[in-house]
């Protein structure tokens, strides 16, 4: 039985997007393993408190993660002049 565990910094993924993430992860398992995997696939999303997760020994914050995500977004095309 597939069990998918996702850990993410608190406040990085909007709460209304969590079901969409779970559905997409389940679809990925079904795409690889077949439809029989759908009823057996379990998924849990756990938020980790800001500052309680580290990379290279440095704590990560929700604010820092959101800034990184924003910086990675493509620039919007300019509006009509």
C-alpha positions in Angstrom: 0.0 0.0 0.0 1.6 3.3 -1.1 2.0 5.8 1.7 3.1 9.3 0.7 4.3 11.7 3.4 4.9 15.4 2.6 6.6 17.7 5.0 6.4 21.4 4.3 7.1 24.6 6.2 4.0 26.0 7.8 2.2 28.7 5.7 4.1 28.0 2.5 1.3 26.0 0.8 -2.1 27.6 1.2 -4.5 25.3 3.1 -7.0 25.3 0.2 -4.2 23.8 -2.1 -3.5 20.8 0.2 -6.3 18.6 -1.3 -5.1 19.4 -4.8 -1.6 18.3 -3.8 -2.9 15.0 -2.3 -5.0 14.3 -5.5 -2.0 15.0 -7.7 0.3 12.7 -5.7 -2.3 10.0 -5.8 -2.6 10.4 -9.6 1.1 10.1 -10.0 1.0 6.7 -8.2 -1.9 5.5 -10.3 -0.2 6.6 -13.5 2.8 4.5 -12.6 1.2 1.6 -10.8 -2.2 1.4 -12.3 -5.8 2.1 -11.2 -5.7 -0.7 -8.6 -3.4 1.5 -6.5 -5.9 4.3 -6.1 -7.9 2.9 -3.2 -4.7 1.8 -1.5 -2.8 5.1 -1.7 -2.6 7.1 1.5 -1.2 10.6 1.7 -0.4 12.9 4.6 0.8 16.5 4.6 2.5 17.8 7.7 3.5 21.3 8.3 6.8 21.9 10.1 7.0 25.0 12.3 9.0 27.9 10.8 12.6 27.7 12.0 12.3 24.0 13.0 13.7 22.8 9.7 17.3 23.3 8.6 19.3 23.0 5.4 23.1 22.9 5.7 22.7 23.6 9.4 20.8 26.8 8.9 17.1 27.1 10.0 14.6 27.7 7.3 11.7 30.2 7.8 8.3 30.5 6.2 9.2 34.0 5.3 12.4 33.0 3.6 10.6 30.1 1.7 7.9 32.5 0.5 10.5 35.0 -0.7 12.3 32.2 -2.6 9.0 31.1 -4.2 8.2 34.6 -5.2 11.6 35.1 -6.7 11.2 31.9 -8.8 8.0 33.1 -10.3 8.4 34.3 -13.9 7.9 38.1 -14.3 4.5 39.1 -15.4 4.3 40.6 -18.9 3.8 44.3 -18.9 0.2 45.4 -19.3 -1.2 47.4 -22.2 0.5 50.8 -22.6 
